């Protein structure tokens, strides 16, 4: 196999699907494919090794440039957020942000997550039908963020609307969506500025105050770093949790025996999150960029090459697991839905906590769910998930 004969994916085409037979067939032919952005890595072993390879840096920083976006509010924010920093700049921000994501802080919020999930289901439970995204996934994800930040939960619609618009930046239609993205970014900037000013004047025992007061070895976050971090938390936490919950419903509807098992075994909530993210992740690839020319598994990779590490394809690679089928009782290797290496997602514990509470409750109360009408979806590359997901179900306990 040479670079010229490797499979090719036009991932810039909104109709391209990461779950397609094309991807699975390519994985059987080769550990990599060519794409309209660079190299796609398809198999588990190669993804695992490249995630930790120091010859690669975080590659998402170049995403706007791939689409001709070189300047402006979105390009400036994208360049400055922790996701796209490297070296000491990245280590410094991570050291200062880490304490705010402490398991103790998040663990103390679990009863509120459970109460919130029940409250949302109560609204539509007796009818036996719902539009899952707007009636559960979106308000749940947004209100979890509001609870974390210590802001009024009734403001969830405002931050959800901004987050959804900013989330368009992660799709292949980012250039045409840029005006909407930048308008939402300015709105969330103003919201973050007001939060920071309030917590400086009136500190509380909450996440924002922890960020404002974060200090290590005499260093603190400056205002721009605080604002960028809050915007990333709000948009990232809301957008990815909403999408992943929708993808979880899609996955479980294809495996009704596993949905019934989860209803009977709520202790499998954490495993449900891991399994869904292994086979059907909202973050469909992790991006890296080559810092130098090097050869990997016989492939010459030039400096500057974008390398997409496919989380879904690698998570179902039969070379890495004896049976890659979706199974809550299986023992599978770790997935890459939260990235890996030094850029492993800071907010992974938040996402794992809120989804592991929601899914068993949904399994118990929404029995035998089925799609009631035509669902609509984001493009199945970059970050994906349902836009609308109408469901019918039998009301459970």
MORA-V478591 format. One record per residue. PSI is psi in degrees with one decimal (999 if undefined). OMEGA is omega in whole degrees, -180 to 180 (none if undefined). BURIAL is I if it has 9 or more other ideal C-beta (glycine too) atoms within 8 Angstrom, else O. Layout:
# MORA-V478591
psi;omega;burial
PSI;OMEGA;BURIAL
PSI;OMEGA;BURIAL
This chain:
# MORA-V478591
psi;omega;burial
128.5;174;O
169.3;-179;O
-32.3;-178;O
-24.6;-177;O
-2.8;180;O
153.7;176;I
153.2;-179;I
134.0;176;O
130.6;172;I
78.5;-175;O
-12.5;176;I
-13.2;177;O
119.1;-178;O
-17.7;180;O
-7.2;179;O
138.0;-178;I
129.6;177;I
-17.9;-179;I
9.6;-172;O
161.2;174;I
-29.1;179;O
-42.8;-180;I
-44.0;-180;I
-42.3;179;I
-38.8;178;I
-38.1;179;I
-31.9;178;I
-30.0;-179;O
-35.1;-169;O
154.4;177;I
-9.4;-180;I
163.3;174;I
158.4;171;I
148.5;177;I
174.0;178;I
-8.1;177;O
-23.8;-175;O
-137.1;-178;O
137.7;173;I
129.3;180;I
125.7;-165;I
-20.5;-172;I
154.1;-172;I
-50.7;-176;I
-45.3;-178;I
-39.7;177;I
-45.5;-178;I
-44.6;-178;I
-40.1;-178;O
-27.7;176;I
-30.1;-176;I
2.5;-175;O
121.9;-177;I
-5.4;176;O
-1.6;176;O
145.8;172;I
170.5;173;O
130.3;-174;I
-6.1;-176;I
-19.8;-178;I
-29.1;-176;I
-2.4;-177;I
-48.9;178;I
-39.3;-178;I
-32.5;177;O
-23.3;-176;O
17.9;176;O
19.8;-180;O
101.9;-174;I
-16.3;-177;O
172.7;180;O
173.6;-177;O
-42.6;-180;O
-46.2;-180;I
-39.2;-180;I
-44.3;179;I
-44.7;-178;I
-41.8;-178;I
-32.3;-173;O
-7.6;-177;I
155.2;-172;I
-31.6;-179;I
-31.9;-172;O
9.2;177;I
159.9;-180;I
167.8;172;O
-141.7;-175;O
-34.2;178;O
-44.3;179;O
-45.3;-178;I
-41.4;-179;I
-49.2;-179;I
-39.6;-179;I
-41.0;178;I
-39.6;-177;O
-31.3;-177;I
-29.3;-173;I
-46.4;-176;I
-29.3;-179;O
-20.2;-179;I
27.7;-175;I
138.3;177;O
-32.6;-180;O
-44.1;180;O
-48.2;-178;I
-40.8;-180;I
-33.5;179;O
-15.9;-179;O
-5.8;-175;I
-45.3;178;I
-33.9;179;O
-35.1;176;O
-42.7;-180;I
-44.9;180;I
-40.2;179;O
-45.7;180;I
-44.2;178;I
-41.7;180;I
-44.0;-179;O
-42.2;180;I
-35.2;-179;I
-32.5;-175;O
-38.1;-175;O
-1.6;-170;I
-49.1;-174;I
-21.9;-178;O
-20.5;-179;O
15.5;178;O
156.8;178;I
163.2;166;I
101.9;-164;I
-39.2;-176;I
-53.2;-175;I
-26.8;-177;O
-18.2;178;I
-61.9;-169;I
-46.5;-178;I
-51.4;178;I
-34.2;179;I
-50.1;-178;I
-43.5;-177;I
-40.1;-179;I
-28.6;172;I
-44.1;178;I
-41.6;179;I
-41.9;178;I
-45.9;179;I
-44.4;-176;I
-14.3;-178;I
31.4;178;I
160.0;-178;O
129.9;-177;O
-25.2;-179;O
-9.9;177;O
8.3;-175;I
-34.7;-178;I
-35.8;-180;O
-50.6;-178;I
-29.4;178;I
-41.7;-179;I
-45.8;178;I
-43.9;-177;I
-40.7;179;I
-40.3;179;I
-42.4;178;I
-32.5;178;I
-21.9;176;I
-19.4;179;I
-20.4;-177;I
-0.2;-180;O
169.5;-176;I
-4.1;177;I
25.4;-174;I
-39.1;-176;I
-45.3;-179;O
-21.9;180;O
1.2;-172;I
-44.1;179;I
-40.3;179;O
-40.5;-180;I
-46.2;-176;I
-32.5;176;I
-43.5;179;I
-37.8;179;I
-42.0;178;I
-38.5;177;I
-43.5;-179;I
-31.9;173;I
-49.1;-179;I
-39.6;179;O
-44.4;179;I
-40.6;179;I
-43.0;180;I
-40.1;178;O
-46.0;-179;I
-45.4;-179;I
-40.6;-180;O
-43.4;-177;O
-27.0;174;I
-39.4;-179;O
-32.8;-175;O
73.9;-178;O
146.6;179;O
176.3;175;O
73.2;-180;O
177.6;-173;I
-46.1;-177;I
-42.1;178;I
-39.3;178;I
-38.9;178;I
-45.6;-179;I
-37.9;-177;I
0.5;-177;O
129.2;180;I
138.8;177;O
124.0;-180;O
41.6;177;O
-1.1;-179;O
146.7;177;O
164.1;174;O
131.9;174;I
175.3;-173;O
-42.8;-179;O
-39.3;178;O
-40.8;177;I
-47.5;-178;I
-46.9;179;I
-39.3;-179;I
-40.9;179;I
-42.2;179;I
-43.0;178;I
-41.8;180;I
-48.0;-177;I
-52.4;-177;I
-43.9;-178;I
-45.4;-179;I
-40.9;-179;I
-49.8;-173;I
-47.5;-175;I
-38.5;179;I
-44.3;177;I
-49.5;-178;I
-41.3;-176;I
-34.3;175;I
-40.8;177;I
-41.3;178;I
-31.9;176;I
-44.4;178;I
-42.8;177;I
-45.8;-178;I
-47.6;-178;I
-31.4;177;I
-24.4;174;I
-11.7;-178;O
67.4;-174;I
-27.4;178;O
-34.2;179;O
-32.6;177;I
-42.9;178;I
-38.8;178;I
-42.4;-180;I
-36.3;177;I
-37.4;-179;I
-25.6;-175;O
74.7;-179;I
-18.0;177;I
-11.4;178;O
11.3;-179;I
-44.7;-180;I
-40.4;179;O
-34.1;178;I
-42.5;178;I
-47.3;-177;I
-41.2;-179;I
-42.9;178;I
-43.2;-179;I
-21.6;176;I
-45.5;-172;I
-21.6;-173;I
63.2;-175;I
147.6;174;I
-35.0;175;I
98.5;-169;I
-16.4;173;I
153.5;172;I
132.0;-172;I
134.9;173;I
164.4;178;I
137.5;-179;I
126.2;178;I
-16.1;-177;O
167.1;172;O
133.1;174;O
165.3;179;O
131.5;-180;O
122.2;179;I
43.1;176;O
-4.7;-180;O
125.0;175;I
120.0;-179;O
120.4;-178;I
149.3;174;O
136.5;179;O
-8.1;180;O
132.5;173;I
131.5;-179;I
112.8;178;I
122.4;180;I
110.2;-171;I
110.2;-175;I
-41.3;-180;I
-45.1;179;I
-43.9;179;I
-32.9;-178;I
-15.4;178;I
22.3;-179;I
116.9;-178;I
-14.1;177;O
-23.2;-175;O
-12.3;-177;I
141.5;-176;I
-33.5;178;O
104.0;-176;O
4.9;-178;I
151.9;179;O
118.9;-174;I
116.2;-178;O
-17.0;-179;I
4.7;-179;O
162.9;177;I
98.2;-174;O
157.3;176;I
161.7;-177;O
142.9;176;O
175.4;-178;I
23.6;-179;I
-21.8;176;I
19.6;-178;I
-148.7;-179;I
175.4;-178;I
-150.5;-177;O
-16.2;-179;O
18.3;176;I
136.0;-172;I
124.1;179;O
-35.4;-174;I
17.6;-175;I
-35.8;-177;I
-33.5;177;I
-50.9;-178;I
-42.4;180;I
-39.1;-177;I
-49.9;-175;I
-38.2;180;I
-34.4;-180;I
-21.2;173;I
-37.9;-175;I
-43.1;-170;I
-45.8;177;I
-36.5;179;I
-43.1;178;I
-40.7;-180;I
-35.9;-179;I
-38.0;-172;I
-22.3;179;I
86.4;-177;I
144.0;175;I
52.2;-179;O
144.3;176;I
152.3;176;O
125.4;-173;I
-27.2;-177;O
-179.0;-177;O
124.9;176;O
159.7;175;I
148.9;-169;O
149.9;167;I
159.5;174;I
142.1;-175;I
53.3;172;I
159.5;-172;I
-119.5;171;I
131.3;-174;I
172.1;179;I
174.0;-180;I
143.0;170;I
-42.0;172;O
143.6;-180;I
81.6;180;I
131.0;-176;I
150.0;163;I
148.3;-180;I
165.3;174;I
122.0;-180;O
129.6;176;I
-163.8;-176;O
999;none;O
